[in-house]
Amino acid sequence: MPASEVRHCQNLVGQDWRSAVGPRVELVSPWTGKPTGSVGLSSAVDVAEVVEAARAALPAWARTPIKERVRPLTRFAELVQKNAAELSAIASLESGKTQSEALAGLQRGLEVVEYAQSLPNLDRGGALEVSRGVTCEYRREPLGIVAGITPFNFPAMVPMWMFPIALTLGNAFILKPSEKVPLTACRLGELLLEAGYEAGLFSIVHGDRSAVEALIDHPEIRAYGFVGSTPAARAVHARATALGKRALCLGGAKNHLIVAPDADDSLTVKAVVDSFTGCAGQRCMAASVLVVVGEASRVVEKVVESAARLELGREMGALIDRAANERVRRGLERAEQEGAKLLLDGRARSAPAGCEGGNWIGPSVIDGVTPRMECAEVELFGPVLSVIHVDTVDDALRLDQSSPYGNATSIFTRSGRVARYVAERATSGMIGVNVGVPVPRDPFSFGGTKDSKFGHGDITGPGGVELWSNLKKITSKWSVSEDANWMS
């Protein structure tokens, strides 16, 4: 269990930490249910303050050569590595993750930092003599003031998917973290100031839906990145684009892991269990539905045996709050009512010693699931795996293709032909072959399809570069060529 230190979070405005004008709400640890601090809920007045600070810092930063913009980012990466244990402990304390999961999220965020550091060499602009005496060139320019709205489940990683690229491209960035996990964001803000970013380039505004709406409605904020539930992602995208703004909003998922009869049992079982129990199932890339084809049903018993051995508190963390715990329990009850069978019931597991007040539930495996059951269609966002049995790979693909979500699909097989067949026909944005959590690694971009993503592009890699910048095209002619043609 991570150590607890009570902290009272404030907004970062320029280089000052200021209290929000709204009420303060208590923070409690998912591990124990005990207070860890408080956070103020911001209003449009608070948003206006951070925008004013960003506006003051932006002109000089936008004119700074990109090679100079990466210097404070390099220092920030060094500070994150130096303080990795502390950051991981904070993220674990407030999100319910194990410390190893919190550290892994931090390391994944640092990969995006490394990608942003490479942008001076990856994105150099371009020029071409397109006709006699005529040259066309392009250069990448910042949008201005931009914002990221991030979820509770990855307090460090998801913000680090956004601000390194946005800042390096010359923008001023405003972070609105989940009000459930503000502590990690505040520590990141302290490290960014220590790294040498000028006041106003990186700001933090805490709050709930009112703060999000104030950010979207502010006329000087040009673009938004969002990660959260599908209903929230759809609403943020609709509100922002109705105002003519740019928004990329990532939502929920119902990921299918397809197991072919020739799958390697040991590889498959480990990947499946890690996928549906990692982060206590609270991630948009978690396995939700295990689709076993024919004789592959043999792996179900092994998945149950492996998941049942997981030690709560050491190998799997807690759910974020009591509401999440109750939602998952209701989902299990509903599955039984609909006729499914719980091969593993996490409701029977006890909390780790000393954490009896926390939000604990063990891994659960539901068998006998049919495609129209709630547990097969609704994202429970917990350590729950629904098992559907089918006769063929094509049957499995039809289930995947009919899902309204499109984050991830994985196929477990020894056959390259089967793997390619599924990869070409699955409708998700991220495909795994013998991989339980098929998150692309930079420079490959992260992003799904269908109701898992609203907006164009992806959140990391080249997609992130496009999200936070514009291309300016310049066409030049300095003299009349004697052999000019219609193009010149």
N, C-alpha and C positions, 0 to 999 in steps of 0.2 A: 504494500500500500504506500503511495507517495506521501511525503511529508506535507503537512498543511501549514500555510502561512496566510493569515487573513489580510486581504488587500482591498482597497477601495478604488475602483477604476474611474479614471477621468478621461475626458476627451483630450486629444493632442491637437493643439491649435498653435501653429508656428512652432516655437520651441517651448511653449507653456502647456502645462497640464491644468485644464479647467473643468470644473464641475458642470454637468449639464443642467439646464434650467428645470428639467422635469423631475419626477420623483425618483428616488433610489429604490432598487429592488435587491433583495438578499440573494447571494449566490450560495449554493450548497454543492458539496461534492457528491457525484454519483456513487462513489465508493462507500461513503458512510452516512450520507444524508446530513452531515454537519456543515455549519456555515464556513465558507472560505473567504467571504468578502461581500462587496456590494458594487453595483454599477448604476449610474444615472441614466435615465431614458431621455434622449435628446429630442429636440423639437426643430422646427424650421429656423428658429433663432440661432440654435447651435450650428446647424448646417450652414447658415449664412456666415458665421464666424470662420469656419474652416475654409469656406470658399474664398473669403476675403484674403486669408493668409496665403492660399494657393495662388490667387490672382497676383499678389505682390511678388511671389517667387518665380512665377512662370516665365516672364520674358527673357530674363538672363539665362535661365536653364535651357530654354528652347534654342537659344543661340549658341549654346556651348557645344563644341564638336563632340561627336559621339564617343570618340576615344577617351575624352576627358570625363564623359558621363559615367563610364564604367569604373572609374577609380574608386568612388565611395562604395560601389557595389562589391568590388573586390575586398575592401576592408570589412564590409558587412559580412561577407561569407566567412572571413577569418574569425570574426566575433561570434558568429553562430556556431562554428565548429568549437571554439574555445568554451562557449557556454552551452554546449549541446546537452549536457546532463541536467543543467538547471531548466532549460527550456522544455525538455522532455518530461521532467517531473511536474512542471506547471501544467503542460498539456494533458498529462495523465490525470492529475488531480481534478481538473475541471471538466474533462470529457468522459472519464470512465475508462479510457484505454489502459492497457498494460503499458509499462514504461518502454518495453521493447517496441511495441506498436507506435508509441509516440515518437520514439527515436527514428523508426523507419520512415514515418511521415516527414520528419524534419529532413532526413537525408534525401528523400524524394523531392522535397522543395528545393534543396540545394542544387539538384540537377537542373532545375529551371534557371536558377541563378547562374550556373555555369553556361547554360545556353545563352542567356542574356549577355554575359560577358563576351561571348563570341560574335555578337551581332556586328561589331565594326568590321569584321572580316567576312562574315556571311552575307551581309546585305550592303553592298558597296555602291549601290546605284548603278547607272549604266548610261552609255551614250553611243550613238551610231550615226554615221553619215547616211541619211536615208535617200538623198538625191544630190544632184550637183550643187554644191554650195550650201546645202541645208543639213543641219544636224539636229537630231532629236535626243533628248536626255530625260532621265527621271531622277528624282531625289525623294527620299522618304522624309516626311515631316510629322511632327506630333499633332495630336488633336487639340490639346489644351488641358483642361481640367477633366479628369476621368475618375470613376469610382468603382470599387469592388465590394460586393455584398456577399459575405461568405458564411458557411454553415458551421454547426457545432461539432461535426464529426471529425474534421481535420483542422484544428485551430491554427496550426502553423503551415501545413502543406498547401492548402487551397489559397490563402493569401499570397504565399510565395509562388503560386502559379501565375499570379497577376502582376503584382507591383514591380518585380525585377524587370520584366519586359517593358511595362508601361513607362517606368522611370527612365530606363536606358534610352527609350525612343524620344525622350524630351518632354514628357507630360508631367503634370503634378497629379498625385494620386491620393484619393480619399478612401480609406478602408472603413467599412461598416461591418464589424464582426458580429456573429450571433451574440445576442445578449446573454446566452447561456455560457459562453466561453470567452469572456473579454480579457482574461488575465494574460494569456499567451500573446494576444495582439498588443497589449500594452508593453510587454517585454520586448517584442520585436520593434516597436516604435522607439523604445529607449536605445536599442542597438543601432537602429538606422541613424538616429541623431549622433550617436557616438562615432559612427562610421564616417560622418562628415557631410551628410545631406543638409542643405541649407533649410532654414526654417520655412515651412509651408509646402515643401515639395512632397512630403509624406504627412498625411493627417489621419487622425482616427476620430470617428464620431460613433458613439455607442447608442444603442436604442433598439426599439422594436419596429413594428410596421409603420408607425408614424414617422420615424426617422428615415426609413426606406422611401416612403412616399415624398418626403421633403427633399431627399437627394434627387429623386427622379424629376421632380417638378422644378428644381432650381434651373433657371435658364442658362447658366454658365457652365454646367456640367454636360460634357459632350457625349460620353459613352459609358457603358456599364458592363461589367462582368458579374454574373450571378451564378451561384450554385446552391441548390436547395431542393425542395419538393417540386413535383410537376405542377400542381396548382399554383404555387407561388411563382415558379419560373414563368408560367404562361401569363400570369397577371403582371409581373414586372416587365416582361417583353412587350405586352400590349400597351401598357401605360407609357413606356419609354418611346416606343416607335410611333405612337399616336402623336407624340410631341416632335416627331421628326428626328429622334436621336438614335444612335447606334446602340444595340444591346445584344449580347450573347448570353443566354440563360440556360443553364444545364439543370435538368430535373431528375426525377426518380427513374426506377427501372424495375424490371422483373426478368432477371437474367436466367437463361436456360443453359444448363450443362448437359450435353448429349453424350451418353456413354455407348459406344458401339460394342458388339459382342467380342471383338478382338482386342479390347483395351487392356493395357497393362494394369493389373489390379492394384499393386502397391503404389504406383505413380498416381493412379486415378483417385484412390481413397485419400491419400495425403492431400492432393490438390483440392478435392471436394470439401473435405473437412476444414482445411485452412481457409477456403473461400467463404463458407457460410458461417463460420464462427469467428473469423478475424474481425476485430473491432466490434465484437458482439453482434455481427451482422449489420452494423449501422454504417454502411457505405453503399454507394450506388453501383459498385462493381461486384457486390457479394452475390454468391450463388443463391438463387431463390427456388429454382425448380430443377430437379435432377430428372432427366428424361432417359430412362434405361431402355435400350433396344434389345428385345428378345432375351437371349441367354445372359446379357449383361446384368440382369437382375441379381446375379450372384454378388455384386459389389455392395448392394444395399446393406446387407447384414454386417459387412466389414466396415462400412461407413458408420453405422450405429455403434459398433464396438469401439471404434477409434474415438468418436465424438464423446462417448460416455466416459472415457478415461481423462478427458481434459480437466485440469484443475482450475477452478474459478479463482480469480485474483492473480494467478501466476501465468496461466496460458490463455485465459479469456477474461476480458474486463466486464464492466457493468453497463447497463443501459443509462442513457443520459438523465432521465428523470422518472418520476412515478407515473406520469401520463404515458410515457413510452412503455414502461413495464406493464401497465394495465392494458394497453393496446395489444401487445404481443400475447398476453394471457387470453384476452378476448378472442384473438385470432385462433388460438389453439382450441378453445372451447367451441368456436364456430365450426372448425374442421371436424371435430367429433360429432357435432350435431348434424353435419351434412353427410356423415357416414364414413369418413376417413378414419384411419387407425394410427394412433401415436405409437410408433416403435420406440421412441425415446421422448420422454416427457420432462422438459426442463423445469417445469413448475415444481417438481419434487426435490430439486437441488437446494441445499442450504447455502447461505452466504458464507464467505470466508470468515474466519475468526477475527473479531474486532470490526467487522464491516456489516453487522446485522441490520443497520439502519439504511443500507444502500439499496440500489435498484438492481437486484440480481435475479437472473433467470438462467438456467443451463441450456445447452444445445438441445434442440428438439427436431425429430425427424418424423414426418407425417407420410404414411404409405397409403395406397389405395386412393390416391387423389385423381379426380377427373378434371378435365380442362375448364369446366365452368364453375368449379368450387371457388370460394373466396380466396383460399390460400394459394390457389394456382394463378389468380389474376391480380390480387391486391398486394402492393408492396407493404409487408409487415414491418420491415426495417428492424429486424432482430435476428437472433441466431436460430432461424427456422428454415428447414429444408423440406420442400414438398416433393414427393416422388410420384412420377407418372410413368406407367409402363406402356410401351408401344411395340409394334411388331417390326417396323422398318425405320431406317434413317429418314426416308421421305415423310413418314408419319411424324417423326420428331421435328423435322423442318417445318411442316405445316403448323405445328404448335408455335414454333418460334416466329414464323412469318405472320401469324394471326395476332400476336401480342401488340398492343398499342405502343409499347416501349421499344427502345432500340439501342440500349447501351452495349451489352455484351452477349456473345454466344460463344460457347466453347465446345469442341469435339474431342473426345478421348478415343484414340484409335492407334493401331500400329501401321495402318495403311495410308500411304501418301495420297492414293487416289481418293479414298473416303474423306480425308482431311481437306483436300482441294475441292471436292464436291460440296461439302458443307460450307466451306469458306466462300465459295462463289454464290451460294444460294441463300445463306443467312442474311437477314435484313438489318442486323445490328451494325453499329459503326465501328465496333472493336471486336475482333475475332481471336479466339484462342485455340491453339492446337496443343492438347495435353497441358494446358495452362488454366488454372482455376480462376485467376484474376488477371485477365488480359489487358492490363493497363500499358499503353505504349510508353516507351522510354524516349526522352528527348534525344534527338530533335524531332521525333515523330509526335504528332499532335494528339491531344486527348479530346474526344468528342463523340457523342452518339448520334442517333437518328430518331425519327418519329417523335413521340411525346417525351423523349428523354432530352431533347434539345430544341430550343426556340432561338432562331437567328442563324446567320450564316457563318461558317468557319468553325474553328476549334479554339480551345482556351489556352493551349500551350503550343510550343514550337512555332512553325511558320504561321499557323492560324492565329496565334497570339500577336504576332507582329502585325498582321493585317487588321486585327481588331483595334489596336491602339494607335494606328497611324493612318496617314493619307499618302498617296503618291502624287507629287507635283510633276507635271510634264512640261518641258521647256523645248520649244522649237526655235532654232536660231539660223539667221542668214546674214552674212556680213558684206556680201558683194553680189553683183549680177554676173553670173557665169556666162561666158561667150557661147557655151554649148548647152544653155539652159533648155529644159523641156517643160512639159505641162506640170510636172511634180515640183519644179523649183520656181 
